[in-house]
Amino acid sequence: MKIGDKVRFLSEVGGGRVAGFQGKDVVLVEDEDGFQIPTAVADVVVVDDDDYSTRRIVENKMKPAATVADDDSDYDPADRPVTFKAPAEERKGGDMLSAYLAFVPVDVKAITSSRFETYFVNDSNYYMHYVYSVAEGAGWQLRSTGEVEPNTKLFIEEFGRDELGTMERVCVQLVAYKRDKPFLMKPAVDVQLRIDPVKFYKLHTFCENDFFEQPALVLAIIENDKPARPLVIDAKRLKQEMMGKAAADSQPSRPQPKHAGADGKDDPLVVDLHAGELLETTAGMSAADILNYQLETFRNTIRQYEKQKGKKIVFIHGKGEGVLRHALVNELRYRFKSCQYQDASFQEYGYGATQVTIK
């Protein structure tokens, strides 16, 4: 087999002409549109003489590449091996960064016992170098690092339910760039995500998506150049967003909040319990499921700070029908009796917020 030979694929319809070679075992087949397709030598057959057997291919595969150059009568400089790699495909609208961390059950039909696969999804025209870590005490443990090509997904690891307890907080850092062409510089991304182990026991957690044929839990790292928001945000950031929204709706801005301590050390921790902030999607969840998830977030937050005496935590629950607030008050009365609570400042958080003080 040499450059210019007409070949046909053995395992599928189609073929083309030999444009070159990648090493001894891969031939570059150029189709009628001019695309060069890397194909194993054993998967094509020369058809210029209507010989469809694989005998000639096997003989060529066993013959060392160096002997081709040693044969003075048949040697042609154009027959030398060619190094070829198809350029990364780009799509319209892909110059805005979007990347996701995805968890896919190995056996979705046995969700209570299935293991899970972790993937990094690059939904953009940029290459991405990522670092994936999980929190371990006060530090971090590296789980994976590597490069992901544009518009592809990369398998990171497989894990079981016994490891869920070590993955409650994960961090993804990434740098985006393009190869062999100019590109717009993108800021480095550093996003921390909360992983709720309880969600991995619920079938509705894993939904249809654009990246996998099977249901998956897909968490945004960055979407349309906007990094994902953390689950728990500080008071200053929440106030800025609330005021920005009020300005956009042409409503009077709320007064600037006044906190004790010029350095902000006495600012309360703010946790937004709205379902839209806690969950990627509520598809398939009943009102009771959502309420239980909100209460579990409330309990976990109290337990996390229960040793920090005097710590103030503001829970944003909204006004609504008062169901969530009533449930929170019930928890404080019977489960967390040592905590004090009161309505949070209306000027800062509106009517739908409760402030808890750890005692």
N, C-alpha and C positions, 0 to 999 in steps of 0.2 A: 504494500500500500504506500502510495506516495502522493505528494501535493498535486492536485488536479484530478485525481481519481474520483469517479462518481460512485457514491456509496448510498446504501439504504439502511435505516435503522431496523434492528431485529425485533425490538420489543414494542415498537409503535409505528404508526403510519408516517411516511415522509423520509426525507434524506437530503442530500446535497452533494457538494464537492469538498474534497479535503483541502483546507486552507493552511494547515500547519499541524504541529504536534506539541503537546505539553509533556515533556519527558517521554518515556517509552510506552506508557500504557494509556495515554489520553490523546485522542485525535480531535482537532477543531473542525467541525462540519459547518460549512457556510451554506445557509439556505437561500432560496430564491430572493429573499428580501435583503440579503447581505449580512444577516446576523450570524456570528460564529458561535456554535454551540459545542462546548466541551463535552465529549462523549467517550466512554471507555472503548478501547479498541475492540474488545470482545463483543460489543453491542452493535457493531456495524458490519456490513458486508459490501465488498466491491461488486458492482452490478454492470460494469461496462461490457463484460463478456457473458452476461446472463448466468454467471455461476453464483448461485445463492448459498453454496456451502460455506462453512466457516473454516475450512482447511487452510486457505491462504492467510486468514486473519491470525489463526493460531501460530502458523509458521512465522509470521512477521513479529508477533508478540514475543516469541521465544528467541528471536535473533537479536543480539546486542545491538544497540543503536550505533555503536562505534563502527560496526562492520559496514554500515551504509556508506560512511565516508571513506572507508578503506577500499571500496570497490570503485576503481578508477573509471571503469566503463559506464557505470550507471550513476555516478555521483553528480549531483547538481547542487550548487550552493543554496538554492532555494529550498532544498530538502532538510536543511538544518532545523532542529527543534525550535519551536516558537513559544515564548512565555506570554500567555494571554490571560487577562482577567476582565470580565465584563464590567463596565462602569456601573456604579450604584444608580438604581432607577430613582428618579424624582417624580413627584406628583404635584399637580396644581394645588396651591394652598398649603403645601408642606413646609414652607419656610418659617412657619410659626411653630415653636417647640411644643410638642405634646409627648409625654412619656408616662407610663403607667407601671405599677407593680401588680401582678396578677397571681391569684392563687386558684389552682384548678384541681378539683378532686379526681383522684385516680379512678375511683368507682363511685359515680354520683348516685347510683342506685343503693349503695350501702353507705350513706353519708355519715352514719354514726360510728363507723369503724374504718372508713377509707383513709388512706394516706393522701398527701397533697403535694402538688408540684408548684414551684415558684418560678415565675417568668418575669423578665424585664421586657417591656414592650416599647419600642421606639417608633412612634407614629409621626415622623417628620423627615425632612430631606437632609438632616444633619447626621453625621456620625456622633455617637455619644460614648464617652468613657465614664463609667459609673463605678461607685463604691457603695456596697450594700452592707450595713452593719446592724447589729441588734444591741440593745442596752443590756449591760451586765453590771449590776450594782451601780456605782457612781461612774463607771467607765463604759466602754463599748467593745464589742467583739466583732471583728471583720468576718463576714460570711462569704462574700464574693466580690470580685472586681474584674473588669474587662471592658472590651469595646463592642458596641452594638452598631451594625450597619444601618443605614437609613431604611425606614419602612419595613423593619423586621422585628421579630421577637426572639429572645434568647432564653433558653432554659438555665436556671440558676441552681436549683437544688430540689430534692424531694425530702419531705419530713413527715413525721407521724404525730399523733395527738399528744404523745408524751413530751413533745418539744414545744407545744403551744404556750406553756407557761413561761418559757424563756423568750417569747417573741412579742410581748405585749407592747413594746416600743421599738420601732425600727427607724433607721435613718438611711436616706438615699441621697448621695451627693453625685453630681454629674457636671461634666464640661462638654459643650457641643462645638463641633467644627465641621468643615468640609475639606475634602482632599482634592488637590490638583485644580482648584478653581477659587476665585475670590468669593467671600461670603461676609454677611453681616455678623459682627461679633455679638455673641449672646452672653449675658451674665452667668457666672457659675451658679448652680442650684444646690441648695442644702435644705432638705425637707425631712421633718420627723413625723411619723405617722403612728397612731395608736392602733393596735391589732386586738380586737376583742375576741378571746378564745371561745366565748359562748356562741358567737355567730357561726363558727365552724360546725356546730351541731344542728344547724337549721338549714333545711333544704332551700328555703326562699332566699337565703343569703347569696346563692350562686345563680346568676341570671344570664340570659342570652346576651351576647355581646358581639362586637365587630371583629374580634381578634381570634376567637377560638370557636370551633364547631360545637363544643360542649359548654354547659353553663360554667361560669367562673366569677370569682369575686375580684373586681378590677378597681384598684385604688389609684386615683390621679396623683402623680408626682408633680407634673407641670402640665398645664393645658392652655393652648393658644398663648404661649409665652407668660402665663400667669402661674407661679408656683402654688401648690395646694396650701390651703389654710390649715394651721394646726387645730386640733380639737379644743385645746384650752388656750385662750389668748389672754393677754394682760389687759388691765383696765384702760390704759391709755389708748391702745389700739382699738378696743371696742368703742370708746367714746368718739374717736376720730371717724370710724365707720358710721356710727349712728348719726353724727352731725353731718357727714357727707351725704348720707341718704336724705336727711331732712332738707338740706339745701337743694338737692336734686328735685325734690317734690314741692319746692317753692314754699316750704313751711319755715316759720321762724326758727333760727338756730337755738338750741338749748344752751344755757349758760355753761361756761367752762367749770368743770368740777373742781372742788377744792379738797385736796387730800392732806392729811397731816404728814409733815416731813418733806422738805424741799427736794430730797433726793429720790422720792417715790418709794422708799422702803416700806412705808405704811399703807401703800395702795393695796386694796383687797384683790384677791385672785378672782377672776370672773370666768364662770363656766356657763356657756349657752346650752340649755337643754332642749332647744327646739329640735324636732326630728330632722329637719333639713340640714342642721349643723352636725348632728351625731351620725347620721346614716347616709351612705352613698345613694341608697334607694330604699323606699318603703314598699316596693312592689311585693305583693303576696303577704304582707304583714297586716294583722288585724290591729284595731285600736288598742287592745289589751297587750299585744306584743310590743307595740311602740312604747306604751306607758311603762311596761316592765323594763325595757331597755333604758329608758330615761331614769328610772329609779335606781337601776344597777349602776349607772354612771354617777348618780348622786352619792350612793353609798361608797363606791370606790374612791371618790374624791375626798369625802369626809375621813375615811380610813387612812388615806395617804397623808393627811395633814393633822391627824388626831394628836400627835405628840408635840405639835407646834402651838403651845398655849398662846392665846391672844390672836391667833391667825384669823383674819376675816375672809370669808368666801361669799361672793355674790352669785347666786344661781338665777339665770334669766329663764323664766318659765312662760312668760306671756300672760296676758289677761284671760282671753278665751272664756271658757265656762268654769274655770277654777279647779278643774279636776286634778291637774298636775300639782298645783299649789297645795291643795288639800292633802294629796298623797305625801308631799314633802313634809308638811306640818305633822302628819301622823307619824312619819319616820322619826322626826325630831323629838316628838313627845314620848315615844315608846322604845325606840332603838338607840337614839343618841341623846339621852336625857341630860347629859352634861353640857351640851351645846346650847348657846343662847341664839335666838333668832328674832328678826324684826323685818318689817318692810324696808327694802333698800331705798336709797334716795331717789325720789321721783325726778329731780332735776338732772340726775346723772343717768338713770337707767329706765325711767318711765314707771308705770304702775305695775308691770309684770315681772317683778324681781324681789327675791328674798335674800337678806344678808344673814349669814350664819357666823357666829364667833366661837372658835374652839376654846373650851375652858378646861 
